[in-house]
Amino acid sequence: MTQRVPCSRCGELILPDTAAKNAGLCMPCKGGYQERIEEGKRQRQRERQYEQSAERKYWLDLVHRIFNTQEGFAGLDQPEKTYYAVSCLIGEVYNGGFDQFFSNSSGELYGLALDGLFELEAEKSAALLVQAKEVLFGDRLVPLDRSKRLDLMPTVGNDSHPAWKQLDALDKAFYSDPDQLSESCKAYAIEHHLYTDS
């Protein structure tokens, strides 16, 4: 059995032939992608920790109560509604931008999400949400009915509409997280005893 030697940069054990060919480096270090591998490992660890967190367990319970109980969304108390609306906004925008938020069923939560952002003192994010609403609906109210929202949205079925460029800029501004929304939501949930941070 061949005795392995440590990579001179990361310390990972490698074959002596690999070390000789690569000036003591493993292939990921030589190729310059070792840090991406390590970041991937750290990200998987963070995901595993999140899956076991009180925050994740609360979210799953909240979604279950909304979609699998007779009371549904109406059965939630106000802090839960606020938390849910803002969390849906965050998830939708990060997944597919403001267009996705308004075009999916979450769009009916626009008013609650906006109120929630103000309650979280997330004024910059609230301003971005209002601007996205104006790009898509102008001065009109955002319909609660999804099909009515889709009928009004200029981006539906029109990939070249100028609204896309405006939304892209707003999406990028939202992604910069000017109000640290995830941390604000977590603090809000703990303050309102929705779950405890263990």
JOMO-V336921 format. One record per run of one state. SS is the DSSP state (A for helix, B for strand, O for the rest). FROM is the first residue (numbers start at 1). TO is the last residue. If there is no record, write none. Layout:
SS & FROM & TO
SS & FROM & TO
//
This chain:
O & 1 & 4
B & 5 & 6
O & 7 & 12
B & 13 & 14
O & 15 & 15
A & 16 & 21
O & 22 & 26
A & 27 & 31
O & 32 & 33
A & 34 & 51
O & 52 & 53
A & 54 & 68
O & 69 & 71
A & 72 & 75
O & 76 & 77
A & 78 & 103
O & 104 & 104
A & 105 & 119
O & 120 & 122
A & 123 & 137
O & 138 & 145
A & 146 & 152
O & 153 & 162
A & 163 & 175
O & 176 & 180
A & 181 & 191
O & 192 & 198
//
